[in-house]
Amino acid sequence: MRRTRLTDAENRVRQATWAFADGRLENAPILEWALGLTTDQEAERASLRDLFDRQAKSVGEPFALAWRCIFEYWQRPDAETNHGKFLIRRELKQGGTQREVIRLIVDSVRPWLKIDTSKRYRALSGEELPKKPKHLKHLIWASISSGDRLTPQDIGLQEINDRDFLFELATGLNAALLSGLNLARMIGSISKDMDVTNWQVHRVYYVPAAQYPEGGGEPDRHSDGFAPATKLMFAVTERLASIDVEAARRIVASWDTNGWKLYRRLWAAAARNSELVDAEDVSAFLGRIDDAEFWWASSYPEIAEVRAVRWSSFSADSAARLERRLLKGEPAKLIPDGIEKVEVARYKRRHILIELRRIQAAEGNLSERAVNWLEEAAKELEHAPGVDVTHGFNQGVRLLHRERTAVQSFEGIANSKLLDTLAKSLADSGWDDKSQNASEFIAQNASVVLELLEKFPDLTVAAKIWQAFGYGFRPSDLNVGPDKASAEDRAKIPVAVQACKALTVERPEVISKAISGLTSFMGSWDRLLSDQDEFRTAWLALWPFAIAKINELEEPSSPLSDRAYNSPVGQLLLALISTCPRLQAGEDPMSQGLWPQLLSAVAETTGEARLEAQYVLIRDLGYFIVAAPAWASKNLLEPLKASTHGSATLALWEGFGSGHLPQREVMSELAQSIVTATISNELSGKVKGDLAERVMWSILLDREEGKEPAVPIYLAQQMLRMGGDDVRKESVRALEQFLKRDNDLDEQARFELVRSVFQEVWPKELTLSSKAVSETLAELPAAAGAYYAEAAELVLPYLTPFDCWSLWDYGVLDHNDPDEKLKSIDDPVKASAFLSVLDKTVGGEDGAIIPDGLEDGLLHIARLAPKLNRDVRFQRLLTLSRR
């Protein structure tokens, strides 16, 4: 296995890792730690590989297998740097090297190991993990996944006529598929009793649109794992067969049908074409496959299909032999356990009938005996199915537009019985035709229903009706106010106001049971009722019940962001925010009307509901600091400042990071707390990156206005030094966004401002350099426009080789230029700077990624600065581009 060359600092990390893990390879926590190592922690990875190689014989199972799986998992392409479909299409269009295009395609669909911790096994099985692991699943949860799903259209397969290219691509895809099958066997996904390929791949070829069922599409359009490589390889083989049949026959002959079920399905699909497989080989194949493959069309559809479409080409003896096997029926061991004994014979007859009719549907000729059998079976079987060639094949995911079996009308029912009748039609759980009929009637006759609800019917009836009313009575456009609403929606406003009034006097037992539907009602009408006091009064009536609904639940396990926005508390607060008044100088709207009561109600919230409320409102911290400064400081600002290691309020930083940048005074007060959060190990990289982005924007805007930064420079330095790659990457992106901003500053002023901030805050320790940060830094100079060379000089000391797939990664290509010329590199100075950036970021070791378009970029450099042709860096990169 190739090893990446390590720096001196990385070698010290490697030695420390060796000392840490030595003698502890049979330790589950060490395995979980190794599983979390990223591509930027190559030193730790290399150390663990070497340590395992040294101690492999002493590491027992299942630990040894788990380590081998982790090493394989590390070879998986990085999701962030993985090439896109656009790159493949451009390579094909521009005539990229055959080796590079094939590598891009194969790596996009290659099956890879996907690994999770053993907690996933516990979650799926409900079993507690044994103290002494006996199987791989007790240590890690391993499965097979893959990259993108590439279709023939994505790579323009029908336009490819290069026989050699297609042959090599088919061979490469076959090798990737075989590698994936070996991985699956290694982790136990393929064994004597189980083969995941039969549920990961619905059909091994791309199904024609004419065969799509109603509400469906290509069966594997959502499948990963083995499906992408399998289907694309078959499509490439078919295309090759249209150009060179003999070459395609050699590809098909190379498929290992003796060892793998998936290859037998592929072979059967290819055998539908008589030019690829002889009839004698097909009949022999059908004669030796096992009973499950012979009979289970849902699991092995290609085998059932090839039997039908090639039946007429079989010799008389072969057809007779196969017909006898069909008429005998499937063996008892394949009969599902749920079939009653008295129904077994009927079940077998039905299955035989389907397979014989499938042959007839493909215009295959059956013997007189088989035809007579079909006639007798059809008489005995009620509702014998109509059968075509693909009958019973797995159709994948379908979206069915179901017609209601019954459309119930509630017209003519006396008002005294109407609510009871509607309530009986509304299901207590789930959704059916009756519920839909009742819900639609309630929404269409809202005024009548409200008048009846105001007479306080039975508690259970009222709760069910209010719940349905809340979900069903909605405006057609949820995103406009009264001035832009349709006439139909404006006509509904008085009814919605009437509902708000009714809610304020409704019984607590009713509101408690219907709170989910009622908060949905508030969220639907917030914009159209924003000026109505009745809306806010109803909000106050519902708020205590929303709190109780949340606080009575068990301890939550989902992220706070998911809980907050989907709960009754979150729904009500989002509705309240939509009605907040605009702030005018000299006015204090939050002290008027019902707003003091509303704010007080939120402030008095306790428990989980309080945390969710703070999360939702903190996104708009800047507004509330101006609108209600004392209230916002106590209820929003202070909880953020008080968030410490292990506290529940630490999760509030995600809400802050996803909102707008607040005022300078707020950033100043939160400065220390923000930096503490960015270096915390308890927040995700995304949250910490969002916080860092806001810090950088705050510093940039303060510098633009000539003010002292609200976040002191020394704190920003601490954040960048200790926050990790996500913090440094998002900080660079903030600088890049500022450079691209269109405002009163000219390009030079923006660059000088960014340069001064970068020089002051960016940590000088080169040991902090990483692939991920280098990839972001490499794009920064392009954002500086005319000051590319000066910006390159800023970032060059901190650049290191990364997986640069294309010159797009450097920001130098023009998205609006169809020829994708390097317009931003337009003079010798920029050309020299661009060469320096390329030299620092394109690695030369074995296996290094060479960016697409590198040779074109070098030629562009040479045209602008001919003397650079003789530069040793230029020659090194030119050699790499021609590998």
N, C-alpha and C positions, 0 to 999 in steps of 0.2 A: 504494500500500500504506500502511495506517495505521501510524503510528509512535507508540510509547508515550512519554509525556512523561517525561524523565529528570531526576533531581535533579542538583545541582551536583557531587556526588561522582561520580555516574555519568557526567556529561559529561566529567570529567577522565579516567575510565577509557576513555571513548569516544575521546578524543583520543590517548591512549597506544596504543590498539588500532590506530587509523588509522596512526600513525607506525610501528608494528611491522609491519603487513601491507602497507603501501604499496609497490607494486612487486614483491610476492611472492605475488600471487594464482595464479601458475603454479608453485607450490611445493607438492608433495604433503604434506610435514609440516604446513604451514599448514592445508591442507584437513582433515587428521585432527584437528588441534587444534580447528578450528571445529566439526567434527562432534561433539565432546565438550562443547560449550558447553551449559549447562543453561538452564532457563527463568529462573533467578535471575541470569543473566548477560546481561540484555537490553541493557546498554550495549555490550558487545562485539559482540553480534549486530547491533545497529543500526548500529554503525560499519562492520562488514563489508558489510552491505547497501548502505549509502551509497557505500562505496568501490567496490564492484562496479558499481553504477549509473553511477558516474563513469568507470570504466575498462573497461566492458563490451566496447567495440569493440576494445580492444587485447588482450583475454584470448582466447587461442586455444582450440580444441577439443582434447581433451575436457574441459579445465579449466572452460570457461564452463558446459558442461552440468552438471558436477559441482557448481559453486557454485549453479546454479539448483535442483538437487536438494536441496542442503543447506538452502536458504532455504525450500523447500517442506516439508522434513522438520521444520523448526522450527515449522511451523503445526500439527503433529500434536498432538492433545490429550495433556496430561500424564497418564501412567498413574496417578500417585498421587492426582491431584485429579479424575480422570474420574468422572462421575456413575455411580451404580449403577442396577440395574434397579428397586430399591425406589423410587427417586426418580421414575422414569417412572410406575410404577404409582400412586404417591401423587398425582402431578399429575393423572392421569386420574381417579382416584377423587374428588379434592377439587375438580375443575373448574378446573384451572389454565388459564392463558391458552393459546389455541390455538397461538400462535407459539412459546411456550416449550416446550410439550410436543412439538411437531413438531421443534424444534431439538434437543431432548434425544434423541429417537428417531433422527433422521438422523445426528447426530454419533456415536451409539453404534455404528452399523454402517457408517459411511462408509469407503470404501477410502482408505488413506493410504500414503505412501511409508515404507518401512522401509529404513534405511541401516546398513551395517556397513563396516568398513575393508576395504581391498583384500586384507588377509590372508585373508579368507573365500574370495575367489576363488582364491587360491593353495592354500588347504586343500582346496577342492572339486575343482579342476582338476589339482592337482599340478604346475602350471607355475610357473616363476619369473617374477616381474614384470619386464617390459622396463624398461630404464633410461629410455627415452623413451616415456611412455604414449601409446597410440594409440586406446584405447577407454575408455569410462566404467568398465568393470570393472577396469581397471588402476589406477584411483584410488579408487573406492568401489564397494561391492557394494550395488546398489539393487534392491529388490523391492517388491511390493505386499502390504500387510498390512491389518488393520482392527481395530476395537475388539471389543466384545462381540457374541456371536451372540444376537440377540433373536428369539424365536419369537412367533408370533401369540398364544400363551397368555401370554407375558410382558407384552404390552401390552393383553391383554383384547380382542383384535380382534373377536371374535364378538359382543361386547356393545356395540360402537361402531356407532351408527346415524346419526351426523351426516354427511350426504353431503358438505358443504363441507369438513369436517375430513379425511375420507378422500381427497378430491380433492387438497387441498393437500399432504397427507402423501405421496401417490403421486408428485406432481410434485416434491416435495423429495427423495424417495429416488431418483427418476429423474435429477435434477440431480447428486446425489452420485455415482451410478453412472457417469454420463457423465464427470464430473470424474476419477474413478478410471481410466477407460479412457484418457483423454487422458494421464494420468500414466504409465500403463503403456506407451503408445506413445512417450512422451518418453524413457523409460529403455531402450527397446528390447525390452520384454517382449512387445509386440505388433508384429509386422512382417509382411512379405509371406510369410515362411517359418515363422513361429511365432506362436502365440497362447496365452498362459498361461491365458486364461479357460477353455479347454477342459479343463484338468486341475485348475483351482481350483474349478470349479463342476460337481459331478457331475450334479445336476438343478436346473433353475432354479425349481422349485416344491417346496413341502414334500410329501414323498412320504407317502401315507396308510399308517398302521400295517399295514393288511392286505397291503401289498406288501413289507414288510420280509422279507428272506431269513432263513433260520435263522442265529442268531448275530449278526444285524445289527440295524440301526436306521435312522434317517434318514441318508441317505448323506453329507450335509454337516454332520453334527452336530459334527465336529471341524475343519471347514474355516474358514479366515479369508480375508482378501483380498476377493474379489468376491462370494463366496457369501452373506454376511450381508445386504448391501444388495439383491442380486438377488432372493433368495428372499422377503425381507420386502416388497419392492416388488410382486412378483407376488401375494403373499397379500393385500396391501391393495387391489390392482386387482381381484382376485376378489371381495373383500368389497364394494367399490364397485359392481361389476357386479350384485350381488344387490339393490342399492338403486336404482341409476340406471345402466341399461345404456348410455345415450348418453354419459354422462360417462366411463364406463370405455372406451368405444370411442375417445373422443378421447385418452385416455391411451395406449392401444395404438397409435393412429395416429401418436403423437408419437415412437415408438421409431425410432431411426435404423437401420433394417435394411440400408440400403445400405452403411453404413460399418463395422459391427461384427458379428462372428459371434455374440457373446453376445446382442445384440438380436434376431438372427434366431432364436435358440433361444427367447428370451422370446416373440417373436411367434408362433412355432409352438405353444408351450404355450398361449398365449391362444386360438389358432385352434381348439383342441379344442372350444371353446364356440361353437356356431353363432350365438349371439346377438351375439358380439363380432366375428366375421369371417365374411364371406360365402364360400360354397363356391367361387365363381369366383376369388376372391382367393387362396384356399388352393391351388387347382390351378395357378394362374399362378405362385405362389411356388415350388411344388415343381418346376415346369418350368424355372425360371431359376437355381436354386441349383447350386453346383458339384458335381462328382462326389463329393468327400469328404463333403460335407454330406448328399448324397443316400444314400450307402451306409454310412457309418460310424456305426452305431447306438450304439456305446459312447462316441463323442465327441460326437455330436449326437442324443441319445436323443429329444428332444422332436420333432424332424423326422420320425423314423421313426414315432413314436407318432401324430402328427397325420395322417400319410399313411394310417395304418391306420384310425383312428377316424372320419375324415371321408370315407373312400373311397366309401361308398354315396351321399354327397351330390353327388359330382362328376357332371358331364354325361357322356354316353356318349363324346364325342370326347375330353374331358380324361382320363377313365379309360383309354381305349384308348392315348392318347399316353404316359401314365405307365407303363402295363403293358408297352408295347414297350420302354421304357427299362429296366424291371426285368428282362424276359426276355433282354435283350441282355447283361446282367451288367455288373459293374464293369469299368472299363478297365484295361489292363495296368499303367498307372503306379501303380495303387493296390494291386496284388498284393504282399504282403510278400516281401522278398528271400529269406527263408528257405524259401519254397515251391519245391520242385523242379518243373522244367518239366513232368514227367509228371503232376504232381499239380495243376497250375494249373486245368485244366478241371474236375476234381472239386471243387476249392476254390470256384470260381465257382458251380457248380451248388448246392453246399451253401448258399452265401450267398443265392442267388436263392430257394431253397426257404424259408429262414428268413423273408425279407421277404414272400413271398407268403402263407405260413402266418400271419404276423403280421396281415395284412389279414383273413384268414379268421377269426382269433381275435377280431377286432373286429367280426365279422359283416358284413364287406365282401364284395360279390359280384364274383367274377372271371369272365372270359370262359371259354368252353368250351376255347379254346386253352390258357389258363393252367392250368385244372383238369387237362387231359390232361397237360400238361408236369409238373405236380406228381406225378401218379400214376406217370409213367415215372421221374422223378428219385428218388422214394421207393424204387422197386425197385432202382435202381442203387446208391443210397447205403446203406451199412450203418449201423445205429444212427442213423437220422435223428432229430434232436432233437425233443422236444415243445416247441411254441412257444406262448407267450402274448403279449399285447400288449407287455409290458416285457422280453421275452427279450433277454439280452445287454446290458442297460443296466448302467452302472457302479453297483455296489452300495456303494461307499465302504468303510469299515473294518468288518470283521466279526470276531467272536470265535467261532471254531468249536470245538465240543466234539466232538472226533473219537473215534469208537469204534475201539478197537484191532482191527486186522485179524486178529490171532492172539493168543490167550491161552495162553501156554506153561506147562505144569506141570512142576515139577522133582521132584515126588513119585516115589518109587520108584527114583531114581538112587542108585547105591551111593555111600557116603561117600567112597570113594577117588577117585571121579570127579566129585563134586559141585562142588567149587570150580573145577575146570577147565571144567566145563560152564557154570557161572555166569559165569566170566570171559569165555568166548567169546561169551556173549550180551550182555555189557556193551560198548557201543560205545566206541572210543577217544576220540571226540569227538562232540558232538551228542547227540541223544536220540531213540530210536525205540521201537517196541513191545517188541522183545526186551530192550532195556535196562530198560524199565519193569517188565516181567515179572520179570527177575532182581533188580532193586532191591527190589521188593516182597517177593519170596521171602526175601531176605537179612534185611530188617527184621522179617518175621514169624517167622523161624527163627533169631533172633540167637544163641541159646545154642549151637545146633548149629554154626553158622558159626564162632563164636569158638573152639570146641573144635578145629575143623579148622585154623583159623589158628594156633593154638598149637603145631601140629605143623610149622610153618615150611615151607609149600609153596613152589613156584617163586616167585621174586622178583616177576616180572611179574604172575602170578596173584594173589599176596598184595596187591600194591599196588592192583590194580583192585577186589579185594573190600573192602579197608579203605576205599577212597575211597567206594564205594557204601554201605558200612556207616555211615560217618560222616554222609553226607547222609540216609540212609533211616531209621536207628534213632533215633527221637525220641519224647519224651513228647507227649501230646496237648495239654497246656497248658504253655507254656514260661515262664510268669510266676508260678508258685506254688512254694512249698517243700513239703517232705514232709508237713507238717501239713495242708495244704489240697489236696494232690494227690488225684486219683481213685484208686480201688482198682487200676485197670488200670495207671496210671503207677507206683504204689508197687510193684507186682509186677515192673516192669521195672528197678527200682533195682539189685538184685543183679547183673543182666546188665550194666548200665552200669559197675558197679564191676569186674566181671570184665574188661570191655573195657579199663578204665584199667590194670589189672594187666598185661594182655597187651601194651599199648603200651610199657610200661617195658622189656620184653625183646625187642621187635620189632627187626628188622634195620634199620640206618640207611638202606640203599638203598630199603627199602619205605616207611618213613616219609617220606623225601624226596619220593617220587613221589605219595604220598597225602596230603600235608600239608593241602591245601585241604579235603578231606572230613573230615579228623580235627579240624581247628580248628572246623569246623561242628559236629561232635559235642560238643566241649567247650562251645561256646556254647549248645547245646541242653540240656545236663545240669547247667549250673553251679548253678542254684538247688536242684535235687533232690540234688546231691552236695556241697553247700557244707560239710558237716561231715565229709566223707570225706577222709582223708589220701591215699588212693589217687588221688583226683582231682588233688590238688596235685602228687603224684609224677608222674603222667602229664603234667601241664602242664610240669613241668621237663624231661621227656623230649622234648616237642614243641617247646619254645621255640627251641633252636638251629636247628632246621630251618625254622621260621617266619622267623627272622632271615635265614637264607641265601636263602630264597625271595625275599624283598624286596630284599636287597642285590645279587642277581645280575641284577636287571632293569635295563633301560636307564634313562637319566635321565628321571624322571617329567615329564609335561606337565600332568596334571590337578591341581586344587587339593589342598592337603594334607588338607583336611577330607574330601574324597571318598576319597583314598587310605587314610587312617588307619583309617576305620571299616570298609572293605571288604576289607582285607588280612588275611592270616593273623595278623600281629602284632596288629592291632587287634582281631580276633576273640578271640584268646587273652587280651588284656588286659581286654576287656569281661567275659569269663568270670571272670577273676581278681578283678575289682572286685566282682562279685556275691557272691563268697565271703569278702570282707573281714569280719573280726569287728567286732562292735559295741564301742564304746569305753566302758569304765566307769572311774569315778574310781579312781585308785590302781592300775590294771592296765596292763600293757604287753604286749598280745597279739602285737604284731609281733616280739617277741623270742623267741617260743615256737614250738615245732614246726618246720615247714618254712618259716616266713615269712622268716627271715634269708636262706635260700638263694634264695627267690623274689625278694626285693628285690635281692639281689646279682646274680642273673641279669639282671634288668632293667637294673641300673646298668652292667653290662659290655657292654651292647648297643652296637653301632657303626653308623655309616653312616645310610642312609635309614631303616632299621628303628628306630634310636634316636630320630630325629626324630618318627616316627609314634607311638612309645611315649610320648614326652613329651607329644605333642598330646593323646592319649587320657587320660592320667593327670592332666594339668593341670586338667582340668575339675573334678576332685575334690581340688584342691590343699589346701583347708581341712582335709579329712579326714587326708591324709597328713602335714600339718604337725603334727598332734596325735598320730597313730599312730606315725610314724617321723620325728621332727623333723630329725635330722641327715641322714638319707637324702633326705628331701624337699627340704631346703634345698640340698643339693649337686646333685641330679639334676633338680629341677623349678624351684626358685626362682632359682637362679643362672643357668640358661640364659635365663630371662625377663629378668633384670636385664642380662645380657650382650648381648641382642639389639640389634644396631645396624643402621644403614643398609646394605642389601644383604646382610645375613646371612640364612641359611636359617631361623634360630630366630625371626626376626621374625614368621613365620607362626604361631608358637605363641600369639600374642596372641588369635587367633580362638578357640582352645580355652579360654583363660582367660575371654574375654568371654562365652562361651556357658555357663559353669559358674555355680555358686553364689558369692555374695559371701563371700570368705574372712575370716578373723579380722582384727581391727583391727591387730594387729602385722604381719601379712602386707601389708596395704594400706599401712602406714607404710613398710615396707621397699621396696615396689614403687612408691611414689608418684611419684618422679621418672621412673622407667621407663615407667609407664602414661601419664603426660602426654606424654612424648616420643613414644610410640607413637601417641597420638591426633592429634598434629600431623604425623605422617609422611605422605608422599605415596605410600608403598608399600603401605599397607593400604587396604582398601575402606572406603567410607563406612559400611557396616553394622557392620563390626568396630569402627571408631572410635566409632560411636554406642553400641555395646554397652559399650565401655570407659568412655565418659563416663557412662553410666547407673550403672555400678558406683561410679564416683567420687562421684556425687551422692548415691547411697544411703549410701555410707560416711560422708559429711559429715553427712547428715541423722540417721543413727543415732547418730553420736558426739555431735551437738548434743542429741539427745533424752536421752542418758545424762549430759549435762553434762561431756563430756570434750573435750579439745583434738582437733581433727580429725586423723585419721591422714594424710589428704592435706591439706597446708597450703592455706590459702585462696588464697595467691598463686599456687600451682600450678594450682588449679582455675580461677582467673581467666585464666591463660595458656592453659589447655586450651580454654576457651570462646572466647577471643579469636582463637586461631590454628587451632583444629581444624576450622572450617568448619560448614556448615549441619547436617550429620548429627549432629555432636557437640552442637550447641546444641539441636536438636530432641529428641534422646533425653534430654538433661539436663532439659528442660522436662517431658517425659513422666515422668521419675522424680519430679519435684516433684508432678505431678498424681496419680501413683499413691500417693504418701505422704499426700496430702490425703484420698484416698478410703479409706485403710487403716482397718480396724476393729480398734483396739487400746485400750490403757488410756487413751491421751490423748483428751481431748474435742476437739470440732471447733475451738474457739477456740485451744487449745494447739497443735494441728497447724498451723493457719494461721499463728500467730505464729512458729512455728519455721520454716516455709517462707518466710515473709516475711523473716525475719532472714537466712536463707541466701541467698535471691535478691538481696537488697540488697547483700550482701557480695561475691558471686561474679560476678554478671551484668555483662558489660562495658558500659560507659557509651557507647561509640562508636556513634552512630546509623548510621554508615556500614556497620555489620555487619548492619543490618536486611535481611531478604529475605522473599520471598513464603512460602517453605517454613517458615521459623522463625515468621513472623507467624501462619501458619495454626495452628501448635501453641500459640503463646502465647495466641491468641484463645480457646482452649478451657480454659485454666487457671483463669480466674475461676469458671467453673461448678463446678469440682471443689471450690472453697472453700465451697460451700453458702451459709450465712447471711452469709458474709463476701465475697460476690460483689463488692460495690462496692469494698472495700478491695483485693481482689486485682486488680480492673480497674485501679485507680490504679497498681498496681505495673507492669503490663505496657503501659499506654497509650503511654508514650514510645517503645516499641520496635515498635509495630505499624505495618504498612504494608499497602496493599491487596493482597489475594491472590485467587485464583480460588475464591471461596466459592460453592459450588453450592446450598447449603441452610443453614437455621438449625441443622441437625444439626452443621455444622462449628463451632458455637459452644458445643456441649455443653449448651444450655439446654432442649432438648426431652426429655421424659420417655419413655424407651423402654417403660415399663410402662403408659403412658396411651394408650388407643386414640385419643383425640382429640388427642393430642400438644400439649397446652396448655403454655404457658411457666410451669410451676409454680414454677421456681426464681427467677423474677423476680416478686416478690410485694409490693414496696413502692416508693414513689417514688424512693428513693435508688438502689435496684438498677436501676430503670427508667432513670434518668438515666445510670448507669454503662453499662448495656447500649447505650443510644443512642450514647454516646461510643465504645464498642468498634466498633459498626457503622459509625459515621462514619469511623473510622480505617482500616477494612479493606475497605469497599465502594468501589471506584474509580468515578469518574465519566466517564472518558475514553471515546471511541468504542470499542466492542468489549469494554468491561469486563463481567465476569460479575456478574449481579445474582442474589443468592441466592433460591432458592425459599422462599416463605413470608415474604419481607421485609415485605410490606404487612400481613400478619397480625401480625407482630412489632411493627410501628409502631403498629397499633391497640391492641395490648396495652399498649404504653408509654403511649399517650395516655389509656387508661382509668385507669392508675395515677397518672399525673402530667399532668393536662390542660394545664398551663402549657407543657409541652414541645411542644405543637402549634405554637406560634409560633416555636420555635427554628429557626434557619436550617438547622441540621444535619438536623432532622426533615423540613423541607420539601424539602431536597435529596434525601434518601433516598426520600421519598414519590414525588417526581417520577420517580426512577429506577425504582421498583417498578412504575410504570404505563407504562413504555416499550412 
